[in-house]
Each structure stands twice: as C-alpha cells, then as structure tokens.
Amino acid sequence: MGNFTETEKKIISALQKDIPVASRPYKIMARRLKISEETFLKVLKELSDKKIIRRFGATLWHQKSGFSANAMCAWEVKEDRAEEVGKKFASFKEITHCYKRIPQKDWHYNLYTMIHSKDEKGCIATAKKLSKAVGIEKYELLFSVEELKKTSMQYF
C-alpha cells in the first residue's frame, strides 16, 4: 500500500468496521475520529477517486437478523438465460447473493443463490418459488451446517 496520511489510515480503518445504522453514519464515524464530517467525506471521496477504495460491501450476519437457516441453491440454467434468471433471482428479498459460475464435468450447475429463512422449510419453499418464477426445475439445495469463516481484509 502507498503512503497514507494518519487521517486516511484512520478513515480506512473505521470503514473496515461496522458502519452505524443512522441517517448520517459518516458524521458519527467522523466524531469518533475527532474530525469533521466534511473532512471525513472529502477524504473518502479522494480515496474513491484514486481507486484506493473501489467499493463498499455489506456483510449479512443472518443469525443476528433472525434467520437460523440458509442454503446455497445451485441451479442449472441455460447459458442464454443466465443473466435474465440471475436478475430475477436477485430481485427476491430472501436472496442475498446470486453468482454465475462455470459448470463442471460432473456438476452442471452454473447459477447459485444464497437463500435465508427462519427454518429449512422456508428455504425449501423459497427455492420452489424461485423455480416456478423462472421455469427451471433442475436445482440442488445445499444447507449450511457450520460457518467456518466470515471475515474481511484489515489494512490498518
């Protein structure tokens, strides 16, 4: 990484933690860093303009959100429909992730959705609802058994 000012390091470090759920989260974060909201936003924009910060990603802690079951659903989708079907799947509130992958010799699935629900029955019902919505019947539900890792990069 390049040479960063102390303020830049503090802001990057703060952004690696939970962002407050508030109408002005950066104001709260700036206050914690003992800088103005204007300074925080200016530095954030500069880091973004320089492509040092390229995106923000949310991590869903589904257990804290009241979901005790989740399943990766692997779908076999014709290549010419993959984008259309993926967009449709992503529009469902029960879906947090939708990915396209290259199918393998013995595993013909190429589209994957992460389904969250209160219980396994809810995941199964959602998969059926998705299947009906797009007219695709070939899928496999892979239920999570244990979460082994859920961390992000830490730079400072």
C-alpha beads as a LAMMPS data file, in Angstrom:
LAMMPS data file: protein, C-alpha beads

156 atoms
155 bonds

1 atom types
1 bond types

-500.0 500.0 xlo xhi
-500.0 500.0 ylo yhi
-500.0 500.0 zlo zhi

Masses

1 110.0

Atoms # bond

1 1 1 0.000 0.000 0.000
2 1 1 1.082 3.521 -0.659
3 1 1 1.916 6.309 1.723
4 1 1 -1.189 7.333 3.606
5 1 1 -1.737 10.225 5.929
6 1 1 -2.772 9.451 9.501
7 1 1 -6.274 10.740 8.708
8 1 1 -6.550 8.437 5.689
9 1 1 -5.405 5.475 7.779
10 1 1 -7.953 6.295 10.492
11 1 1 -10.777 6.564 7.952
12 1 1 -9.819 3.333 6.148
13 1 1 -9.618 1.568 9.498
14 1 1 -13.025 2.924 10.550
15 1 1 -14.602 1.776 7.278
16 1 1 -13.428 -1.788 7.935
17 1 1 -15.692 -1.936 10.979
18 1 1 -19.466 -1.832 11.239
19 1 1 -20.959 1.339 9.814
20 1 1 -23.616 2.840 12.100
21 1 1 -27.211 2.434 11.012
22 1 1 -28.171 6.107 11.024
23 1 1 -29.272 8.844 8.653
24 1 1 -25.716 10.303 8.770
25 1 1 -23.364 7.422 9.580
26 1 1 -20.243 9.275 8.439
27 1 1 -20.963 12.093 10.885
28 1 1 -20.957 9.566 13.733
29 1 1 -17.773 7.949 12.434
30 1 1 -16.080 11.313 11.984
31 1 1 -16.985 12.308 15.551
32 1 1 -15.350 9.081 16.817
33 1 1 -12.190 10.001 14.901
34 1 1 -12.317 13.581 16.209
35 1 1 -12.564 15.083 12.730
36 1 1 -15.378 16.912 10.957
37 1 1 -17.924 15.132 8.809
38 1 1 -16.798 17.352 5.922
39 1 1 -13.188 16.172 6.294
40 1 1 -14.299 12.541 6.529
41 1 1 -16.369 12.829 3.337
42 1 1 -13.670 14.783 1.474
43 1 1 -11.007 12.170 2.252
44 1 1 -13.428 9.346 1.444
45 1 1 -14.150 10.917 -1.967
46 1 1 -10.420 11.398 -2.651
47 1 1 -9.709 7.750 -1.781
48 1 1 -12.553 6.709 -4.055
49 1 1 -11.409 8.979 -6.906
50 1 1 -7.893 7.477 -6.655
51 1 1 -9.456 3.975 -6.773
52 1 1 -7.919 3.139 -3.399
53 1 1 -11.458 2.445 -2.211
54 1 1 -13.297 0.801 -5.087
55 1 1 -16.450 -0.489 -3.441
56 1 1 -18.352 -0.972 -0.222
57 1 1 -19.793 -4.374 0.536
58 1 1 -22.277 -5.309 3.194
59 1 1 -21.944 -8.488 5.200
60 1 1 -25.191 -10.011 6.347
61 1 1 -24.932 -11.619 9.761
62 1 1 -28.033 -13.669 9.119
63 1 1 -28.116 -15.122 12.636
64 1 1 -28.323 -11.611 14.117
65 1 1 -31.087 -10.799 11.631
66 1 1 -33.337 -13.601 12.861
67 1 1 -32.526 -16.167 10.174
68 1 1 -31.487 -19.540 11.553
69 1 1 -31.394 -21.417 8.234
70 1 1 -29.639 -20.720 4.990
71 1 1 -28.922 -22.720 1.889
72 1 1 -26.852 -22.296 -1.216
73 1 1 -29.059 -23.256 -4.120
74 1 1 -27.248 -24.461 -7.231
75 1 1 -29.254 -24.031 -10.448
76 1 1 -28.788 -25.495 -13.916
77 1 1 -29.649 -22.608 -16.217
78 1 1 -29.206 -22.445 -19.983
79 1 1 -26.384 -20.038 -20.756
80 1 1 -28.565 -17.761 -22.884
81 1 1 -30.930 -17.276 -19.897
82 1 1 -28.333 -16.932 -17.126
83 1 1 -28.363 -13.134 -16.899
84 1 1 -32.163 -12.871 -17.104
85 1 1 -32.678 -15.603 -14.494
86 1 1 -29.961 -14.202 -12.231
87 1 1 -31.589 -10.772 -12.233
88 1 1 -34.959 -12.324 -11.442
89 1 1 -33.496 -14.356 -8.564
90 1 1 -31.668 -11.304 -7.195
91 1 1 -34.971 -9.407 -7.026
92 1 1 -36.329 -11.740 -4.314
93 1 1 -35.939 -10.439 -0.758
94 1 1 -34.911 -13.902 0.501
95 1 1 -31.821 -13.883 -1.738
96 1 1 -28.648 -12.158 -0.551
97 1 1 -26.192 -13.432 -3.163
98 1 1 -26.530 -14.557 -6.758
99 1 1 -23.458 -15.799 -8.645
100 1 1 -22.730 -17.292 -12.034
101 1 1 -20.044 -19.980 -12.230
102 1 1 -18.615 -22.229 -14.922
103 1 1 -20.287 -25.658 -14.764
104 1 1 -18.043 -28.672 -14.259
105 1 1 -17.989 -32.086 -15.921
106 1 1 -19.893 -33.836 -13.117
107 1 1 -21.674 -30.768 -11.717
108 1 1 -23.778 -28.990 -14.335
109 1 1 -24.980 -26.129 -12.147
110 1 1 -23.940 -22.650 -13.192
111 1 1 -26.049 -20.219 -11.147
112 1 1 -26.005 -20.009 -7.351
113 1 1 -28.272 -18.199 -4.918
114 1 1 -27.957 -17.860 -1.153
115 1 1 -31.349 -18.271 0.499
116 1 1 -32.024 -17.176 4.092
117 1 1 -35.060 -18.138 6.151
118 1 1 -36.302 -18.762 9.676
119 1 1 -36.037 -22.535 9.096
120 1 1 -35.142 -25.143 6.471
121 1 1 -38.784 -25.424 5.359
122 1 1 -38.671 -21.730 4.462
123 1 1 -35.547 -22.241 2.341
124 1 1 -37.220 -25.139 0.527
125 1 1 -40.354 -23.053 -0.076
126 1 1 -38.268 -20.170 -1.436
127 1 1 -36.388 -22.482 -3.810
128 1 1 -39.720 -23.797 -5.108
129 1 1 -40.994 -20.233 -5.536
130 1 1 -37.856 -19.266 -7.477
131 1 1 -38.106 -22.397 -9.617
132 1 1 -41.699 -21.612 -10.534
133 1 1 -40.916 -17.939 -11.227
134 1 1 -38.326 -18.777 -13.889
135 1 1 -39.442 -22.208 -15.058
136 1 1 -36.262 -24.013 -14.015
137 1 1 -36.615 -27.328 -12.234
138 1 1 -33.000 -28.563 -12.021
139 1 1 -31.515 -27.341 -8.755
140 1 1 -29.859 -28.596 -5.572
141 1 1 -30.231 -27.109 -2.102
142 1 1 -27.041 -27.211 -0.033
143 1 1 -27.814 -26.318 3.576
144 1 1 -25.171 -24.687 5.743
145 1 1 -24.035 -26.887 8.599
146 1 1 -21.407 -24.661 10.209
147 1 1 -19.944 -21.252 9.462
148 1 1 -16.167 -21.568 9.379
149 1 1 -15.073 -18.090 8.302
150 1 1 -16.649 -14.710 7.739
151 1 1 -14.018 -12.006 7.829
152 1 1 -12.898 -9.142 5.655
153 1 1 -9.488 -7.729 4.897
154 1 1 -7.991 -5.482 7.560
155 1 1 -5.474 -2.936 6.263
156 1 1 -4.817 -0.754 9.311

Bonds

1 1 1 2
2 1 2 3
3 1 3 4
4 1 4 5
5 1 5 6
6 1 6 7
7 1 7 8
8 1 8 9
9 1 9 10
10 1 10 11
11 1 11 12
12 1 12 13
13 1 13 14
14 1 14 15
15 1 15 16
16 1 16 17
17 1 17 18
18 1 18 19
19 1 19 20
20 1 20 21
21 1 21 22
22 1 22 23
23 1 23 24
24 1 24 25
25 1 25 26
26 1 26 27
27 1 27 28
28 1 28 29
29 1 29 30
30 1 30 31
31 1 31 32
32 1 32 33
33 1 33 34
34 1 34 35
35 1 35 36
36 1 36 37
37 1 37 38
38 1 38 39
39 1 39 40
40 1 40 41
41 1 41 42
42 1 42 43
43 1 43 44
44 1 44 45
45 1 45 46
46 1 46 47
47 1 47 48
48 1 48 49
49 1 49 50
50 1 50 51
51 1 51 52
52 1 52 53
53 1 53 54
54 1 54 55
55 1 55 56
56 1 56 57
57 1 57 58
58 1 58 59
59 1 59 60
60 1 60 61
61 1 61 62
62 1 62 63
63 1 63 64
64 1 64 65
65 1 65 66
66 1 66 67
67 1 67 68
68 1 68 69
69 1 69 70
70 1 70 71
71 1 71 72
72 1 72 73
73 1 73 74
74 1 74 75
75 1 75 76
76 1 76 77
77 1 77 78
78 1 78 79
79 1 79 80
80 1 80 81
81 1 81 82
82 1 82 83
83 1 83 84
84 1 84 85
85 1 85 86
86 1 86 87
87 1 87 88
88 1 88 89
89 1 89 90
90 1 90 91
91 1 91 92
92 1 92 93
93 1 93 94
94 1 94 95
95 1 95 96
96 1 96 97
97 1 97 98
98 1 98 99
99 1 99 100
100 1 100 101
101 1 101 102
102 1 102 103
103 1 103 104
104 1 104 105
105 1 105 106
106 1 106 107
107 1 107 108
108 1 108 109
109 1 109 110
110 1 110 111
111 1 111 112
112 1 112 113
113 1 113 114
114 1 114 115
115 1 115 116
116 1 116 117
117 1 117 118
118 1 118 119
119 1 119 120
120 1 120 121
121 1 121 122
122 1 122 123
123 1 123 124
124 1 124 125
125 1 125 126
126 1 126 127
127 1 127 128
128 1 128 129
129 1 129 130
130 1 130 131
131 1 131 132
132 1 132 133
133 1 133 134
134 1 134 135
135 1 135 136
136 1 136 137
137 1 137 138
138 1 138 139
139 1 139 140
140 1 140 141
141 1 141 142
142 1 142 143
143 1 143 144
144 1 144 145
145 1 145 146
146 1 146 147
147 1 147 148
148 1 148 149
149 1 149 150
150 1 150 151
151 1 151 152
152 1 152 153
153 1 153 154
154 1 154 155
155 1 155 156
